[in-house]
Amino acid sequence: MVHGLCKEGKLEEANDLLSIMEEKGCALDLITYNTLMLGFLQNNGTTKVVELLHKMVERNIMPDASTTSIVIDLLVKDEKYCECLNLLPSFPKQKPTRG
């Protein structure tokens, strides 16, 4: 549902749904957060992307390559290159997976 709302440009509704899901104890995953962050990125929701990133990490959901790409795109778009370089080392380290 979050993906569908984002696709329709209903980002605030998608964000509200995310909050309701959290309150109800639903397990949210990386894809849900990335989808919502990408939607806000595409619609100039800089603050929301950062809020979602912090929420995600607080819930021990580790950023992946897609998350990193979203954050880099956001910071470059806002011409915050130094923040971009400072932020990357703070991402939790993951062991590489073989696929």
N, CA, C and O atoms as a MOPAC input file, in Angstrom:
PM7 MOZYME 1SCF
protein

 N      0.81000 1    -1.19400 1     0.00000 1
 C      0.00000 1     0.00000 1     0.00000 1
 C      0.85500 1     1.26100 1     0.00000 1
 O      0.53300 1     2.23300 1    -0.68300 1
 N      1.93500 1     1.24600 1     0.75800 1
 C      2.81600 1     2.41100 1     0.81800 1
 C      3.34000 1     2.71400 1    -0.58400 1
 O      3.37100 1     3.87200 1    -1.00200 1
 N      3.74800 1     1.68000 1    -1.30100 1
 C      4.26600 1     1.86600 1    -2.65900 1
 C      3.20800 1     2.49500 1    -3.56300 1
 O      3.50800 1     3.41500 1    -4.32500 1
 N      1.97600 1     2.00600 1    -3.48100 1
 C      0.89000 1     2.53700 1    -4.29700 1
 C      0.60800 1     4.00100 1    -3.99800 1
 O      0.40200 1     4.79700 1    -4.91400 1
 N      0.59700 1     4.35800 1    -2.72100 1
 C      0.36900 1     5.75500 1    -2.33900 1
 C      1.49700 1     6.65300 1    -2.84700 1
 O      1.24900 1     7.76200 1    -3.32000 1
 N      2.72600 1     6.17300 1    -2.74700 1
 C      3.86400 1     6.95800 1    -3.24000 1
 C      3.76600 1     7.14200 1    -4.74800 1
 O      4.02000 1     8.22700 1    -5.27100 1
 N      3.39700 1     6.07900 1    -5.43100 1
 C      3.27200 1     6.12600 1    -6.88600 1
 C      2.22400 1     7.15000 1    -7.32000 1
 O      2.36200 1     7.78500 1    -8.36600 1
 N      1.18300 1     7.30400 1    -6.51600 1
 C      0.11600 1     8.26200 1    -6.80700 1
 C      0.45900 1     9.67600 1    -6.32400 1
 O     -0.32400 1    10.60700 1    -6.50900 1
 N      1.63500 1     9.82900 1    -5.70300 1
 C      2.04300 1    11.14300 1    -5.21300 1
 C      1.42100 1    11.51100 1    -3.87500 1
 O      1.47900 1    12.66800 1    -3.46000 1
 N      0.82800 1    10.53800 1    -3.20000 1
 C      0.17900 1    10.77700 1    -1.90700 1
 C      1.16100 1    10.44400 1    -0.78500 1
 O      0.95100 1     9.51500 1    -0.00500 1
 N      2.22600 1    11.21900 1    -0.72500 1
 C      3.32300 1    10.92500 1     0.19000 1
 C      2.95400 1    11.11000 1     1.65100 1
 O      3.35700 1    10.31000 1     2.49600 1
 N      2.20400 1    12.14000 1     1.95800 1
 C      1.80600 1    12.35100 1     3.35500 1
 C      0.89800 1    11.21600 1     3.82400 1
 O      1.00000 1    10.77200 1     4.96800 1
 N      0.01300 1    10.74600 1     2.94500 1
 C     -0.84200 1     9.61000 1     3.30300 1
 C      0.01000 1     8.36500 1     3.52600 1
 O     -0.23800 1     7.59800 1     4.45600 1
 N      1.01200 1     8.16600 1     2.67600 1
 C      1.90500 1     7.02100 1     2.82700 1
 C      2.67800 1     7.12000 1     4.13700 1
 O      2.85400 1     6.11900 1     4.83200 1
 N      3.13600 1     8.31300 1     4.47400 1
 C      3.86500 1     8.52500 1     5.72600 1
 C      2.95500 1     8.28800 1     6.93100 1
 O      3.37700 1     7.70200 1     7.92800 1
 N      1.70600 1     8.74600 1     6.83500 1
 C      0.73400 1     8.50300 1     7.91300 1
 C      0.47800 1     7.00900 1     8.07800 1
 O      0.39000 1     6.50800 1     9.19900 1
 N      0.35800 1     6.29900 1     6.95100 1
 C      0.14500 1     4.85300 1     6.99700 1
 C      1.32700 1     4.16800 1     7.67200 1
 O      1.14300 1     3.24400 1     8.46300 1
 N      2.52300 1     4.61400 1     7.36600 1
 C      3.72100 1     4.06400 1     7.98900 1
 C      3.66100 1     4.23900 1     9.50400 1
 O      3.98900 1     3.31600 1    10.25000 1
 N      3.24600 1     5.41500 1     9.95800 1
 C      3.12700 1     5.68400 1    11.40000 1
 C      2.08900 1     4.77900 1    12.04900 1
 O      2.31200 1     4.25300 1    13.13900 1
 N      0.95800 1     4.59900 1    11.38300 1
 C     -0.10100 1     3.72500 1    11.90600 1
 C      0.40200 1     2.29300 1    11.99600 1
 O      0.15800 1     1.60100 1    12.98400 1
 N      1.10300 1     1.85500 1    10.96100 1
 C      1.64300 1     0.49300 1    10.96400 1
 C      2.61300 1     0.30500 1    12.12700 1
 O      2.60200 1    -0.73200 1    12.78900 1
 N      3.45300 1     1.31200 1    12.37500 1
 C      4.40000 1     1.23500 1    13.49000 1
 C      3.66300 1     1.15000 1    14.82000 1
 O      4.02900 1     0.35800 1    15.68800 1
 N      2.61900 1     1.97400 1    14.97900 1
 C      1.83400 1     1.97700 1    16.21800 1
 C      1.16100 1     0.63200 1    16.46400 1
 O      1.01500 1     0.20400 1    17.60900 1
 N      0.75300 1    -0.03100 1    15.38800 1
 C      0.06100 1    -1.31900 1    15.49800 1
 C      1.03400 1    -2.48300 1    15.65200 1
 O      0.62000 1    -3.63300 1    15.79800 1
 N      2.32800 1    -2.17800 1    15.61900 1
 C      3.32800 1    -3.22100 1    15.81100 1
 C      3.67600 1    -3.99500 1    14.55700 1
 O      4.27400 1    -5.06800 1    14.63900 1
 N      3.31200 1    -3.47000 1    13.39900 1
 C      3.66000 1    -4.13400 1    12.14300 1
 C      5.16600 1    -4.02200 1    11.91000 1
 O      5.77600 1    -2.98800 1    12.18100 1
 N      5.73800 1    -5.08400 1    11.41400 1
 C      7.16400 1    -5.07000 1    11.10500 1
 C      7.36900 1    -4.37200 1     9.76500 1
 O      6.89300 1    -4.83600 1     8.72900 1
 N      8.07500 1    -3.26600 1     9.80200 1
 C      8.36600 1    -2.53300 1     8.57700 1
 C      9.73100 1    -2.97000 1     8.07300 1
 O     10.62500 1    -3.28600 1     8.85800 1
 N      9.87700 1    -2.98500 1     6.76500 1
 C     11.13800 1    -3.45500 1     6.21400 1
 C     11.85900 1    -2.36700 1     5.43100 1
 O     11.35100 1    -1.26200 1     5.24000 1
 N     13.03400 1    -2.71000 1     4.99500 1
 C     13.89600 1    -1.80200 1     4.25500 1
 C     13.21900 1    -1.29700 1     2.98400 1
 O     13.34200 1    -0.12100 1     2.64200 1
 N     12.51800 1    -2.16400 1     2.29700 1
 C     11.86200 1    -1.77800 1     1.04200 1
 C     10.81200 1    -0.70600 1     1.29300 1
 O     10.68900 1     0.23300 1     0.50600 1
 N     10.06200 1    -0.83000 1     2.36700 1
 C      9.04000 1     0.16800 1     2.69800 1
 C      9.68300 1     1.52800 1     2.94400 1
 O      9.22500 1     2.54100 1     2.41500 1
 N     10.74000 1     1.54900 1     3.74500 1
 C     11.42800 1     2.81200 1     4.02800 1
 C     12.05500 1     3.39400 1     2.75800 1
 O     11.92100 1     4.58900 1     2.49300 1
 N     12.73500 1     2.56000 1     1.97600 1
 C     13.36200 1     3.05300 1     0.74700 1
 C     12.32700 1     3.62300 1    -0.22000 1
 O     12.56200 1     4.65500 1    -0.84800 1
 N     11.18500 1     2.95200 1    -0.33600 1
 C     10.12000 1     3.41900 1    -1.22700 1
 C      9.64600 1     4.80200 1    -0.82000 1
 O      9.50700 1     5.69200 1    -1.65900 1
 N      9.39900 1     4.97600 1     0.46000 1
 C      8.90800 1     6.26100 1     0.95000 1
 C      9.98800 1     7.34500 1     0.83400 1
 O      9.69100 1     8.48100 1     0.46200 1
 N     11.22900 1     6.99600 1     1.15100 1
 C     12.31300 1     7.98100 1     1.02200 1
 C     12.49100 1     8.41200 1    -0.42700 1
 O     12.70100 1     9.59400 1    -0.70100 1
 N     12.40800 1     7.46700 1    -1.35400 1
 C     12.54200 1     7.80000 1    -2.76700 1
 C     11.40500 1     8.71300 1    -3.22100 1
 O     11.62800 1     9.65600 1    -3.98000 1
 N     10.19700 1     8.43500 1    -2.76000 1
 C      9.05900 1     9.29000 1    -3.09400 1
 C      9.26500 1    10.71400 1    -2.61700 1
 O      9.01400 1    11.66500 1    -3.35800 1
 N      9.72000 1    10.86500 1    -1.38500 1
 C      9.97300 1    12.21100 1    -0.86200 1
 C     11.14100 1    12.87900 1    -1.59800 1
 O     11.10600 1    14.08200 1    -1.85500 1
 N     12.17000 1    12.10000 1    -1.93500 1
 C     13.29600 1    12.66000 1    -2.68400 1
 C     12.81700 1    13.24700 1    -4.01000 1
 O     13.21500 1    14.34800 1    -4.39100 1
 N     11.96800 1    12.51100 1    -4.70000 1
 C     11.48200 1    12.94600 1    -6.01300 1
 C     10.53100 1    14.13400 1    -5.92100 1
 O     10.25200 1    14.78900 1    -6.92400 1
 N     10.03500 1    14.40900 1    -4.72100 1
 C      9.09100 1    15.51200 1    -4.53600 1
 C      9.62000 1    16.57300 1    -3.57500 1
 O      8.85300 1    17.26500 1    -2.90500 1
 N     10.95200 1    16.68600 1    -3.52200 1
 C     11.61400 1    17.73100 1    -2.72700 1
 C     11.31200 1    17.66600 1    -1.23700 1
 O     11.24800 1    18.70200 1    -0.57400 1
 N     11.13100 1    16.48700 1    -0.71400 1
 C     10.87300 1    16.33400 1     0.71900 1
 C     12.13700 1    16.00900 1     1.48600 1
 O     12.22500 1    14.97400 1     2.14700 1
 N     13.11200 1    16.89400 1     1.39600 1
 C     14.42000 1    16.67700 1     2.00600 1
 C     14.33200 1    16.31500 1     3.48100 1
 O     14.94200 1    15.34200 1     3.92200 1
 N     13.58700 1    17.08100 1     4.22700 1
 C     13.47900 1    16.85800 1     5.67000 1
 C     12.89300 1    15.48600 1     5.96800 1
 O     13.35500 1    14.79500 1     6.87600 1
 N     11.88600 1    15.09000 1     5.21400 1
 C     11.23400 1    13.79200 1     5.44300 1
 C     12.18400 1    12.63800 1     5.16500 1
 O     12.17000 1    11.63400 1     5.87600 1
 N     13.01700 1    12.77700 1     4.12600 1
 C     13.97300 1    11.71300 1     3.81400 1
 C     14.91700 1    11.51100 1     4.99100 1
 O     15.17100 1    10.37800 1     5.40100 1
 N     15.42800 1    12.59100 1     5.52700 1
 C     16.35800 1    12.51100 1     6.65500 1
 C     15.65600 1    11.92200 1     7.88000 1
 O     16.23000 1    11.08300 1     8.57400 1
 N     14.42300 1    12.35200 1     8.15200 1
 C     13.65500 1    11.80800 1     9.27800 1
 C     13.46000 1    10.30400 1     9.12400 1
 O     13.64200 1     9.54900 1    10.08000 1
 N     13.09200 1     9.87100 1     7.92700 1
 C     12.87100 1     8.44300 1     7.68500 1
 C     14.15800 1     7.64700 1     7.83000 1
 O     14.14600 1     6.53600 1     8.35900 1
 N     15.26100 1     8.20600 1     7.36700 1
 C     16.54800 1     7.52600 1     7.50400 1
 C     16.88100 1     7.31600 1     8.97800 1
 O     17.29800 1     6.22800 1     9.37600 1
 N     16.69600 1     8.35200 1     9.78100 1
 C     16.97800 1     8.23300 1    11.21500 1
 C     16.04200 1     7.22100 1    11.87300 1
 O     16.47600 1     6.41900 1    12.70000 1
 N     14.76800 1     7.25500 1    11.51000 1
 C     13.79700 1     6.30700 1    12.06300 1
 C     14.18900 1     4.87100 1    11.73000 1
 O     14.13400 1     3.97900 1    12.57600 1
 N     14.58200 1     4.67500 1    10.48700 1
 C     14.95900 1     3.35400 1    10.01000 1
 C     16.14700 1     2.81100 1    10.80700 1
 O     16.12500 1     1.67100 1    11.27100 1
 N     17.17200 1     3.63200 1    10.95800 1
 C     18.36900 1     3.20000 1    11.67700 1
 C     18.06000 1     2.96500 1    13.15600 1
 O     18.59400 1     2.03200 1    13.75500 1
 N     17.19700 1     3.80600 1    13.75600 1
 C     16.78400 1     3.61300 1    15.15200 1
 C     16.11800 1     2.25700 1    15.35000 1
 O     16.21000 1     1.66700 1    16.42700 1
 N     15.45700 1     1.76900 1    14.32500 1
 C     14.75100 1     0.49000 1    14.39900 1
 C     15.62800 1    -0.67600 1    13.93500 1
 O     15.14100 1    -1.77500 1    13.67000 1
 N     16.92600 1    -0.40700 1    13.84500 1
 C     17.91200 1    -1.41800 1    13.45600 1
 C     17.66100 1    -2.00600 1    12.07600 1
 O     17.95800 1    -3.17500 1    11.82900 1
 N     17.11500 1    -1.19800 1    11.18200 1
 C     16.97600 1    -1.61100 1     9.79200 1
 C     18.17300 1    -1.01200 1     9.06900 1
 O     18.28400 1     0.20700 1     8.93600 1
 N     19.06000 1    -1.87000 1     8.60600 1
 C     20.31300 1    -1.42100 1     8.03600 1
 C     20.13200 1    -0.89500 1     6.61400 1
 O     19.47900 1    -1.53600 1     5.79000 1
 N     20.70800 1     0.26700 1     6.32900 1
 C     20.65700 1     0.80700 1     4.96500 1
 C     21.36200 1    -0.13500 1     3.99400 1
 O     22.33400 1    -0.80400 1     4.34800 1
 N     20.85600 1    -0.17300 1     2.77200 1
 C     21.50000 1    -0.96300 1     1.73600 1
 C     21.99400 1    -0.03000 1     0.63400 1
 O     22.00800 1     1.18800 1     0.81200 1
 N     22.39400 1    -0.59000 1    -0.49400 1
 C     22.90500 1     0.22700 1    -1.59800 1
 C     21.84400 1     1.20300 1    -2.09800 1
 O     22.17000 1     2.33300 1    -2.46200 1
 N     20.58400 1     0.78400 1    -2.12100 1
 C     19.50600 1     1.67600 1    -2.56900 1
 C     19.34500 1     2.85300 1    -1.61500 1
 O     19.17700 1     3.99200 1    -2.05100 1
 N     19.39600 1     2.58000 1    -0.31900 1
 C     19.28500 1     3.64200 1     0.68100 1
 C     20.43000 1     4.63300 1     0.51400 1
 O     20.22200 1     5.84700 1     0.51900 1
 N     21.63200 1     4.10500 1     0.36800 1
 C     22.80600 1     4.95000 1     0.19400 1
 C     22.65100 1     5.83200 1    -1.03800 1
 O     22.96600 1     7.02200 1    -1.00000 1
 N     22.17000 1     5.25400 1    -2.12000 1
 C     21.96200 1     6.00700 1    -3.35700 1
 C     20.94200 1     7.12800 1    -3.16500 1
 O     21.14100 1     8.24200 1    -3.64900 1
 N     19.85500 1     6.83400 1    -2.46100 1
 C     18.82000 1     7.84100 1    -2.19400 1
 C     19.41500 1     9.00400 1    -1.39800 1
 O     19.18700 1    10.16900 1    -1.72300 1
 N     20.17300 1     8.67800 1    -0.36200 1
 C     20.75200 1     9.71500 1     0.49800 1
 C     21.78300 1    10.54400 1    -0.27200 1
 O     21.81100 1    11.76800 1    -0.14700 1
 N     22.61800 1     9.89300 1    -1.05700 1
 C     23.60100 1    10.63200 1    -1.85200 1
 C     22.88900 1    11.54700 1    -2.84700 1
 O     23.25300 1    12.71500 1    -2.98700 1
 N     21.87900 1    11.02300 1    -3.53700 1
 C     21.11300 1    11.84700 1    -4.48400 1
 C     20.50900 1    13.06200 1    -3.79000 1
 O     20.51800 1    14.16700 1    -4.33200 1
 N     19.99000 1    12.84800 1    -2.59600 1
 C     19.37800 1    13.93500 1    -1.83600 1
 C     20.39500 1    15.02300 1    -1.50900 1
 O     20.14700 1    16.20800 1    -1.73300 1
 N     21.52700 1    14.61300 1    -0.98200 1
 C     22.53200 1    15.57900 1    -0.55700 1
 C     23.16400 1    16.30100 1    -1.74300 1
 O     23.45300 1    17.49500 1    -1.66500 1
 N     23.37700 1    15.58100 1    -2.83500 1
 C     23.92300 1    16.21400 1    -4.03300 1
 C     22.90400 1    17.18700 1    -4.61200 1
 O     23.25900 1    18.28900 1    -5.03100 1
 N     21.64900 1    16.78100 1    -4.63400 1
 C     20.57500 1    17.64300 1    -5.14700 1
 C     20.52000 1    18.95300 1    -4.35400 1
 O     20.29100 1    20.02200 1    -4.91800 1
 N     20.72900 1    18.85400 1    -3.06400 1
 C     20.70000 1    20.03800 1    -2.19800 1
 C     22.07200 1    20.69700 1    -2.06300 1
 O     22.25600 1    21.61100 1    -1.25900 1
 N     23.03200 1    20.22100 1    -2.85900 1
 C     24.39600 1    20.75200 1    -2.85800 1
 C     25.03600 1    20.70800 1    -1.47200 1
 O     25.71600 1    21.64400 1    -1.05300 1
 N     24.80700 1    19.62300 1    -0.79100 1
 C     25.39000 1    19.43700 1     0.54000 1
 C     26.46200 1    18.34600 1     0.45000 1
 O     26.36000 1    17.30200 1     1.09300 1
 N     27.48000 1    18.60900 1    -0.35400 1
 C     28.49500 1    17.60900 1    -0.63500 1
 C     29.28900 1    17.19600 1     0.60500 1
 O     29.60200 1    16.01800 1     0.77700 1
 N     29.61100 1    18.14900 1     1.45900 1
 C     30.38400 1    17.82800 1     2.66700 1
 C     29.58200 1    16.91900 1     3.58800 1
 O     30.12400 1    15.97800 1     4.16800 1
 N     28.28300 1    17.20400 1     3.72100 1
 C     27.42800 1    16.35300 1     4.54700 1
 C     27.39100 1    14.94500 1     3.98700 1
 O     27.37100 1    13.97000 1     4.73700 1
 N     27.38400 1    14.84200 1     2.67000 1
 C     27.35700 1    13.54300 1     2.01400 1
 C     28.59300 1    12.73900 1     2.40300 1
 O     28.49000 1    11.57100 1     2.78000 1
 N     29.74100 1    13.36100 1     2.31100 1
 C     30.98500 1    12.67700 1     2.65200 1
 C     31.04300 1    12.31800 1     4.12700 1
 O     31.59400 1    11.27700 1     4.48500 1
 N     30.48600 1    13.16100 1     4.98900 1
 C     30.49200 1    12.89300 1     6.42500 1
 C     29.48300 1    11.82500 1     6.81500 1
 O     29.70100 1    11.09300 1     7.78100 1
 N     28.38500 1    11.72500 1     6.08100 1
 C     27.31500 1    10.80200 1     6.43200 1
 C     27.66500 1     9.35400 1     6.11500 1
 O     27.32800 1     8.45400 1     6.88500 1
 N     28.32700 1     9.12400 1     5.00900 1
 C     28.56500 1     7.75700 1     4.55600 1
 C     29.29400 1     6.87500 1     5.56900 1
 O     28.88400 1     5.73100 1     5.76300 1
 N     30.35700 1     7.35200 1     6.22400 1
 C     31.00900 1     6.47900 1     7.20600 1
 C     30.11900 1     6.13200 1     8.40200 1
 O     30.40400 1     5.17100 1     9.11700 1
 N     29.05600 1     6.88900 1     8.62900 1
 C     28.19900 1     6.61500 1     9.78300 1
 C     27.17700 1     5.51700 1     9.50300 1
 O     26.51600 1     5.04000 1    10.42600 1
 N     27.04100 1     5.11100 1     8.24300 1
 C     26.12200 1     4.02000 1     7.94000 1
 C     26.64900 1     2.74100 1     8.57600 1
 O     27.85200 1     2.48200 1     8.54400 1
 N     25.76400 1     1.94600 1     9.14800 1
 C     26.20300 1     0.68800 1     9.75100 1
 C     26.88100 1    -0.19500 1     8.70800 1
 O     26.48000 1    -0.23100 1     7.54500 1
 N     27.89700 1    -0.89000 1     9.14100 1
 C     28.63400 1    -1.76600 1     8.23100 1
 C     27.89000 1    -3.08800 1     8.08900 1
 O     27.35600 1    -3.63400 1     9.05500 1
 N     27.87200 1    -3.58100 1     6.86100 1
 C     27.25400 1    -4.87200 1     6.59500 1
 C     28.29200 1    -5.77800 1     5.96700 1
 O     29.17500 1    -5.33100 1     5.23500 1
 N     28.16900 1    -7.05700 1     6.26700 1
 C     29.03300 1    -8.01300 1     5.60300 1
 C     28.50000 1    -8.20800 1     4.18900 1
 O     27.28800 1    -8.26300 1     3.98000 1
 N     29.40500 1    -8.31400 1     3.22000 1
 C     28.93300 1    -8.55700 1     1.85900 1
 C     28.25600 1    -9.91500 1     1.76200 1
 O     28.65700 1   -10.87100 1     2.42600 1
 N     27.23900 1    -9.98800 1     0.94100 1
 C     26.55100 1   -11.26200 1     0.73800 1
 C     26.88400 1   -11.78400 1    -0.64000 1
 O     27.10900 1   -11.02000 1    -1.57800 1
 N     26.91200 1   -13.06400 1    -0.74200 1
 C     27.16800 1   -13.68500 1    -2.04700 1
 C     25.82300 1   -14.00700 1    -2.67400 1
 O     24.91900 1   -14.51400 1    -2.01100 1
 N     25.70400 1   -13.70900 1    -3.94500 1
 C     24.42200 1   -13.92500 1    -4.57700 1
 C     24.48300 1   -14.68000 1    -5.76100 1
 O     23.45300 1   -14.92900 1    -6.38800 1

